[in-house]
């Protein structure tokens, strides 16, 4: 069995290095993991199917930031508000 508190601390340390907040899925909730992985897959496919080679990490980050702005500002199927209006 994993030491959940230790794993969570490692996630938090990694998050502070790479500037993100980790929110682990709840145990015995497989639907959460699938939703999260599907969202990551969507972003990866949407952003990097158009372009996947860059001259630098800064160039890749700029490209990704612009694509994420497109996603946030776009309409989601059958919803009146964009993600930008819902979450920001």
DRENSEZA-262503 format. One record per atom (N, C-alpha, C): x, y, z; atom name; chain; residue in three letters; residue number from 1. Coordinates in steps of 0.1 Angstrom, whole numbers. Atoms other than C-alpha are relative to their C-alpha. Example, Ala and Ser with C-alpha at 12.3 -4.5 7.8 and 13.67 -1.06 7.14 Angstrom:
% DRENSEZA-262503
{{9 -12 0} N A Ala 1}
{{123 -45 78} CA A Ala 1}
{{9 12 0} C A Ala 1}
{{-9 -11 0} N A Ser 2}
{{137 -11 71} CA A Ser 2}
{{-8 11 8} C A Ser 2}
***
This chain:
% DRENSEZA-262503
{{8 -12 0} N A Unk 1}
{{0 0 0} CA A Unk 1}
{{9 12 0} C A Unk 1}
{{-7 -12 1} N A Unk 2}
{{12 35 -8} CA A Unk 2}
{{-2 9 12} C A Unk 2}
{{2 -10 -10} N A Unk 3}
{{18 61 18} CA A Unk 3}
{{-5 13 -6} C A Unk 3}
{{7 -11 7} N A Unk 4}
{{-8 87 6} CA A Unk 4}
{{6 13 4} C A Unk 4}
{{-5 -13 -4} N A Unk 5}
{{5 115 27} CA A Unk 5}
{{14 4 -7} C A Unk 5}
{{-13 -2 6} N A Unk 6}
{{41 111 13} CA A Unk 6}
{{-2 2 -15} C A Unk 6}
{{3 -2 15} N A Unk 7}
{{28 108 -23} CA A Unk 7}
{{-5 14 -2} C A Unk 7}
{{6 -13 1} N A Unk 8}
{{7 139 -18} CA A Unk 8}
{{11 11 2} C A Unk 8}
{{-10 -10 -2} N A Unk 9}
{{37 158 -5} CA A Unk 9}
{{10 1 -12} C A Unk 9}
{{-8 0 12} N A Unk 10}
{{58 147 -35} CA A Unk 10}
{{-7 7 -12} C A Unk 10}
{{8 -7 10} N A Unk 11}
{{30 159 -58} CA A Unk 11}
{{1 16 2} C A Unk 11}
{{-1 -14 -3} N A Unk 12}
{{30 193 -40} CA A Unk 12}
{{14 6 -3} C A Unk 12}
{{-14 -5 2} N A Unk 13}
{{68 196 -42} CA A Unk 13}
{{2 2 -16} C A Unk 13}
{{-1 -1 15} N A Unk 14}
{{66 189 -80} CA A Unk 14}
{{-8 11 -5} C A Unk 14}
{{8 -11 4} N A Unk 15}
{{38 213 -84} CA A Unk 15}
{{6 14 3} C A Unk 15}
{{-6 -13 -3} N A Unk 16}
{{57 241 -67} CA A Unk 16}
{{12 3 -9} C A Unk 16}
{{-11 -2 9} N A Unk 17}
{{87 235 -90} CA A Unk 17}
{{-5 4 -14} C A Unk 17}
{{5 -2 14} N A Unk 18}
{{66 235 -122} CA A Unk 18}
{{-12 9 0} C A Unk 18}
{{10 -10 -1} N A Unk 19}
{{40 260 -110} CA A Unk 19}
{{-14 -5 -3} C A Unk 19}
{{14 5 1} N A Unk 20}
{{8 239 -108} CA A Unk 20}
{{-4 -6 14} C A Unk 20}
{{6 6 -12} N A Unk 21}
{{-15 226 -81} CA A Unk 21}
{{-5 -14 -3} C A Unk 21}
{{4 14 3} N A Unk 22}
{{-20 189 -79} CA A Unk 22}
{{-13 -3 8} C A Unk 22}
{{12 4 -6} N A Unk 23}
{{-54 175 -71} CA A Unk 23}
{{-2 -15 -3} C A Unk 23}
{{1 14 3} N A Unk 24}
{{-52 137 -69} CA A Unk 24}
{{-15 -5 -1} C A Unk 24}
{{13 5 1} N A Unk 25}
{{-82 117 -79} CA A Unk 25}
{{-3 -8 13} C A Unk 25}
{{4 7 -13} N A Unk 26}
{{-102 102 -50} CA A Unk 26}
{{1 -15 -2} C A Unk 26}
{{-1 15 1} N A Unk 27}
{{-96 65 -43} CA A Unk 27}
{{-14 -6 -3} C A Unk 27}
{{13 7 4} N A Unk 28}
{{-122 41 -57} CA A Unk 28}
{{-9 9 -8} C A Unk 28}
{{8 -8 9} N A Unk 29}
{{-134 67 -82} CA A Unk 29}
{{6 0 -14} C A Unk 29}
{{-7 1 13} N A Unk 30}
{{-122 55 -116} CA A Unk 30}
{{-5 10 -10} C A Unk 30}
{{5 -9 9} N A Unk 31}
{{-145 79 -134} CA A Unk 31}
{{8 13 0} C A Unk 31}
{{-8 -13 -1} N A Unk 32}
{{-124 109 -121} CA A Unk 32}
{{12 -1 -9} C A Unk 32}
{{-12 2 7} N A Unk 33}
{{-92 95 -135} CA A Unk 33}
{{-2 1 -15} C A Unk 33}
{{3 0 14} N A Unk 34}
{{-108 89 -169} CA A Unk 34}
{{-3 13 -6} C A Unk 34}
{{3 -14 4} N A Unk 35}
{{-122 124 -171} CA A Unk 35}
{{12 8 -1} C A Unk 35}
{{-12 -8 0} N A Unk 36}
{{-89 139 -162} CA A Unk 36}
{{9 -4 -12} C A Unk 36}
{{-8 4 11} N A Unk 37}
{{-70 118 -188} CA A Unk 37}
{{-6 4 -13} C A Unk 37}
{{6 -4 12} N A Unk 38}
{{-95 126 -214} CA A Unk 38}
{{2 15 -3} C A Unk 38}
{{-3 -14 2} N A Unk 39}
{{-91 163 -208} CA A Unk 39}
{{14 3 -4} C A Unk 39}
{{-14 -2 4} N A Unk 40}
{{-53 161 -210} CA A Unk 40}
{{2 -5 -15} C A Unk 40}
{{-1 4 13} N A Unk 41}
{{-57 141 -242} CA A Unk 41}
{{-6 10 -10} C A Unk 41}
{{6 -10 8} N A Unk 42}
{{-80 167 -257} CA A Unk 42}
{{10 12 -2} C A Unk 42}
{{-9 -11 1} N A Unk 43}
{{-56 195 -249} CA A Unk 43}
{{12 -4 -9} C A Unk 43}
{{-12 5 8} N A Unk 44}
{{-26 175 -263} CA A Unk 44}
{{-3 -1 -15} C A Unk 44}
{{3 2 14} N A Unk 45}
{{-44 166 -295} CA A Unk 45}
{{-4 14 -7} C A Unk 45}
{{4 -13 5} N A Unk 46}
{{-59 201 -300} CA A Unk 46}
{{12 9 -3} C A Unk 46}
{{-11 -10 1} N A Unk 47}
{{-27 220 -294} CA A Unk 47}
{{11 -6 -8} C A Unk 47}
{{-12 5 7} N A Unk 48}
{{0 197 -308} CA A Unk 48}
{{-3 -8 -12} C A Unk 48}
{{2 7 13} N A Unk 49}
{{-17 180 -338} CA A Unk 49}
{{3 10 -11} C A Unk 49}
{{-4 -10 10} N A Unk 50}
{{-11 213 -357} CA A Unk 50}
{{15 2 -1} C A Unk 50}
{{-15 -3 0} N A Unk 51}
{{25 217 -347} CA A Unk 51}
{{6 -7 12} C A Unk 51}
{{-6 7 -12} N A Unk 52}
{{48 195 -325} CA A Unk 52}
{{15 2 0} C A Unk 52}
{{-14 -2 -1} N A Unk 53}
{{83 208 -332} CA A Unk 53}
{{3 15 2} C A Unk 53}
{{-3 -14 -4} N A Unk 54}
{{98 240 -317} CA A Unk 54}
{{14 2 1} C A Unk 54}
{{-14 -3 -2} N A Unk 55}
{{131 257 -316} CA A Unk 55}
{{5 1 14} C A Unk 55}
{{-4 -1 -14} N A Unk 56}
{{130 262 -279} CA A Unk 56}
{{-13 -3 9} C A Unk 56}
{{11 2 -9} N A Unk 57}
{{109 255 -248} CA A Unk 57}
{{-9 12 1} C A Unk 57}
{{8 -13 -1} N A Unk 58}
{{99 292 -247} CA A Unk 58}
{{-9 1 -12} C A Unk 58}
{{8 -1 12} N A Unk 59}
{{86 290 -282} CA A Unk 59}
{{-12 -10 1} C A Unk 59}
{{11 10 -2} N A Unk 60}
{{66 258 -273} CA A Unk 60}
{{-10 5 11} C A Unk 60}
{{9 -5 -10} N A Unk 61}
{{52 275 -242} CA A Unk 61}
{{-9 11 -5} C A Unk 61}
{{8 -11 6} N A Unk 62}
{{41 306 -262} CA A Unk 62}
{{-11 -6 -9} C A Unk 62}
{{10 7 9} N A Unk 63}
{{24 283 -287} CA A Unk 63}
{{-11 -6 8} C A Unk 63}
{{9 7 -8} N A Unk 64}
{{7 263 -260} CA A Unk 64}
{{-9 10 7} C A Unk 64}
{{8 -11 -7} N A Unk 65}
{{-5 295 -241} CA A Unk 65}
{{-10 5 -10} C A Unk 65}
{{10 -5 10} N A Unk 66}
{{-21 308 -273} CA A Unk 66}
{{-11 -10 -3} C A Unk 66}
{{10 10 3} N A Unk 67}
{{-38 275 -280} CA A Unk 67}
{{-10 -2 12} C A Unk 67}
{{9 1 -12} N A Unk 68}
{{-51 273 -244} CA A Unk 68}
{{-10 12 1} C A Unk 68}
{{9 -11 1} N A Unk 69}
{{-65 308 -248} CA A Unk 69}
{{-12 -3 -10} C A Unk 69}
{{10 4 10} N A Unk 70}
{{-84 295 -279} CA A Unk 70}
{{-10 -9 7} C A Unk 70}
{{9 10 -7} N A Unk 71}
{{-98 266 -258} CA A Unk 71}
{{-9 7 10} C A Unk 71}
{{7 -7 -11} N A Unk 72}
{{-108 289 -229} CA A Unk 72}
{{-11 9 -6} C A Unk 72}
{{9 -10 6} N A Unk 73}
{{-125 314 -252} CA A Unk 73}
{{-11 -6 -9} C A Unk 73}
{{9 6 9} N A Unk 74}
{{-143 289 -274} CA A Unk 74}
{{-13 -6 7} C A Unk 74}
{{13 6 -5} N A Unk 75}
{{-179 276 -270} CA A Unk 75}
{{2 -15 2} C A Unk 75}
{{0 14 -3} N A Unk 76}
{{-184 242 -255} CA A Unk 76}
{{-14 -5 -4} C A Unk 76}
{{13 5 6} N A Unk 77}
{{-211 220 -271} CA A Unk 77}
{{-11 1 10} C A Unk 77}
{{13 -1 -7} N A Unk 78}
{{-246 228 -259} CA A Unk 78}
{{1 8 13} C A Unk 78}
{{-1 -9 -12} N A Unk 79}
{{-234 254 -233} CA A Unk 79}
{{0 14 -5} C A Unk 79}
{{0 -14 4} N A Unk 80}
{{-241 291 -235} CA A Unk 80}
{{13 7 4} C A Unk 80}
{{-12 -7 -4} N A Unk 81}
{{-210 302 -216} CA A Unk 81}
{{13 -7 -4} C A Unk 81}
{{-13 6 3} N A Unk 82}
{{-174 297 -226} CA A Unk 82}
{{7 -4 13} C A Unk 82}
{{-7 3 -12} N A Unk 83}
{{-150 281 -201} CA A Unk 83}
{{6 12 7} C A Unk 83}
{{-6 -12 -5} N A Unk 84}
{{-134 315 -197} CA A Unk 84}
{{-10 7 9} C A Unk 84}
{{11 -7 -8} N A Unk 85}
{{-168 329 -184} CA A Unk 85}
{{-3 -9 12} C A Unk 85}
{{4 9 -11} N A Unk 86}
{{-174 298 -162} CA A Unk 86}
{{10 -1 11} C A Unk 86}
{{-10 3 -10} N A Unk 87}
{{-141 295 -145} CA A Unk 87}
{{10 11 4} C A Unk 87}
{{-10 -11 -2} N A Unk 88}
{{-122 328 -147} CA A Unk 88}
{{-7 13 2} C A Unk 88}
***
